[in-house]
Amino acid sequence: MSSVLNPYVNLRGRAREALEFYQGVFGGEVAVSTFGEFGMEGPQADQVMHGQLDTPKGFTLMVSDAPEGMPGSEGSNITICLSGDDVDDLTGYFHGLAEGGQVTTPLEEQMWGDHYGALTDRFGVDWMANIATPKA
């Protein structure tokens, strides 16, 4: 039996939009359950109680709308790290996530030899990417 660890991001009323954006960057399949499907009525019924993106590369990202009354601070409590040695994929993800966001560290070679960059996407979520330098 194996275990997995994946990020879970809480947003205020933008979870569905975020899932669609991340699906556009990473590809994959999105599944969404709304609060209304589990009995909630009113304006929050159509909001995302649980959304999940499973990508072809094996990434899983979970997102939900934080309901009124639930404390939340969008993006500031999590950084999602993409790492590996697939230069094309990781560079593409980085630039895709940067659309509408803010790059805080450009994706470039660092003193440790890898390419690294950091950004905050348009939903206020912090991301970093580390592309390992191939071993000689």
C-alpha positions in Angstrom: 0.0 0.0 0.0 1.3 3.5 -0.8 0.6 6.9 0.5 0.4 10.3 -1.2 0.8 13.8 -0.2 -0.9 16.6 -2.2 -1.8 20.3 -1.7 -5.3 21.3 -0.7 -6.1 25.0 -1.4 -9.1 26.8 0.1 -10.4 29.8 -1.8 -13.3 32.1 -1.4 -15.8 31.6 -4.3 -13.1 31.0 -6.9 -12.4 27.2 -6.5 -14.1 26.2 -9.8 -12.2 29.0 -11.7 -9.0 27.9 -10.1 -9.5 24.2 -11.0 -10.2 25.2 -14.7 -7.1 27.3 -14.7 -4.9 24.6 -13.2 -6.4 22.1 -15.6 -5.4 24.3 -18.5 -1.8 24.4 -17.2 -1.4 20.7 -16.2 -4.1 18.9 -18.2 -6.0 16.1 -16.5 -9.5 15.4 -15.2 -11.5 17.6 -12.8 -14.1 16.2 -10.4 -16.3 18.6 -8.4 -18.8 18.2 -5.6 -20.8 21.2 -4.5 -22.2 22.1 -1.1 -25.7 21.8 -2.5 -25.1 18.2 -3.4 -24.7 17.6 0.3 -27.8 19.5 1.4 -26.7 23.1 1.8 -29.1 25.6 0.5 -28.7 29.3 -0.4 -26.1 31.2 -2.3 -23.2 28.8 -1.3 -25.0 25.7 -2.6 -23.3 26.0 -6.0 -19.8 26.6 -4.5 -17.2 23.8 -4.5 -17.2 21.7 -1.4 -14.4 19.5 -2.8 -12.7 19.7 -6.2 -9.9 17.6 -7.4 -7.6 17.7 -10.4 -5.7 14.5 -11.3 -3.2 15.1 -14.0 -1.5 12.8 -16.6 1.8 13.2 -14.8 0.4 11.9 -11.5 -0.2 15.3 -9.7 -3.2 15.7 -7.6 -4.4 19.1 -6.5 -7.5 19.6 -4.3 -9.4 22.9 -4.1 -12.5 24.0 -2.2 -14.4 27.2 -1.6 -14.1 28.2 2.1 -17.6 28.7 3.3 -18.6 31.9 5.1 -17.6 31.7 8.8 -14.6 29.5 8.1 -11.3 31.3 8.6 -9.2 31.6 5.5 -6.2 33.5 4.1 -6.0 32.7 0.4 -2.7 31.5 -0.7 -0.6 32.7 2.3 -0.6 29.4 4.1 0.8 27.1 1.4 3.5 27.0 -1.2 3.3 24.3 -3.8 6.6 23.0 -5.1 7.1 21.5 -8.5 10.4 19.7 -8.9 12.1 17.1 -11.1 14.3 17.0 -14.2 11.8 17.4 -17.0 12.9 20.8 -18.3 10.1 21.2 -20.9 7.2 20.2 -18.6 8.3 22.2 -15.5 9.2 25.3 -17.5 5.8 25.1 -19.2 4.0 24.7 -15.9 5.9 27.7 -14.4 5.1 30.0 -17.3 1.5 28.8 -17.4 1.0 29.5 -13.7 2.6 32.9 -14.0 -0.2 34.1 -16.4 -2.1 36.7 -14.5 0.1 36.3 -11.5 3.4 37.7 -10.3 6.9 36.1 -10.7 8.8 36.7 -7.5 12.0 34.9 -8.6 12.6 34.3 -12.3 13.1 30.7 -13.4 16.9 30.7 -13.9 20.0 28.9 -12.9 20.9 29.2 -9.3 24.1 28.9 -7.2 23.3 25.2 -6.5 23.2 24.5 -10.2 19.5 23.8 -10.7 17.0 26.2 -12.3 14.7 27.6 -9.7 11.8 30.1 -9.8 9.0 31.3 -7.6 5.6 33.0 -8.3 2.3 33.8 -6.9 -0.5 32.8 -9.3 -3.6 34.9 -10.0 -5.4 33.2 -7.1 -2.8 34.2 -4.5 -1.3 30.7 -4.3 2.5 30.6 -4.0 4.4 28.1 -6.3 8.0 27.3 -6.7 9.7 25.2 -9.3 13.1 23.5 -9.1 14.5 21.8 -12.2 17.4 19.5 -11.4 20.5 19.8 -13.5 21.2 16.5 -15.2 24.1 14.6 -13.6 27.1 14.3 -15.9 
